[in-house]
Each structure stands twice: as C-alpha cells, then as structure tokens.
Amino acid sequence: NEVKSMGRYEVEFGNNRLASGVYFYRLQAGNYIQTKKMMMIK
C-alpha cells in the first residue's frame, strides 16, 4: 500500500510463495475504487 503519482504501473505476481487459486485486488484513485479478481494457475 503506497501512494503513487499519476502514470501507468505494472506488478508481477511470478512469486512461488503464492498458491494456485483466486485472488482479489483493489484499485483506488481518489473516490474511484474497483475490486477485481484474478486466477493464479501454476
């Protein structure tokens, strides 16, 4: 969790510590909040 300046960012989840499954992530910018899900398949 950190504040970023305006721009485009990428985050990689190629981490072996995460198990296969469904994960939820949240994007927040000012009053805009969106929660989505992603599937991690090993």
C-alpha positions in Angstrom: 0.0 0.0 0.0 1.5 3.3 -1.1 0.6 6.5 -2.9 1.8 6.7 -6.5 1.9 9.7 -8.8 -0.2 9.6 -11.9 1.0 7.1 -14.5 1.0 3.6 -15.7 2.3 0.8 -13.4 2.8 -3.0 -13.7 3.0 -5.5 -10.9 4.3 -9.0 -11.5 3.0 -12.0 -9.5 5.5 -14.6 -10.6 6.1 -15.5 -7.0 6.4 -19.1 -5.9 5.1 -18.3 -2.4 1.5 -17.8 -3.8 -0.6 -20.9 -4.1 -2.8 -21.5 -7.1 -6.3 -20.1 -6.6 -8.4 -17.0 -6.9 -7.1 -13.7 -5.6 -8.9 -10.3 -5.3 -7.2 -7.0 -5.8 -8.4 -3.4 -5.4 -7.5 -0.3 -7.3 -8.3 3.0 -5.7 -7.8 6.5 -7.2 -9.4 9.3 -5.3 -13.1 8.5 -5.0 -12.8 5.7 -7.6 -12.5 2.2 -6.1 -12.7 -1.0 -8.1 -12.2 -4.6 -6.8 -11.5 -7.4 -9.3 -10.4 -11.0 -9.1 -7.6 -12.8 -10.8 -6.8 -16.5 -11.1 -3.3 -17.8 -10.3 -2.5 -21.0 -12.1 0.8 -22.8 -11.6 
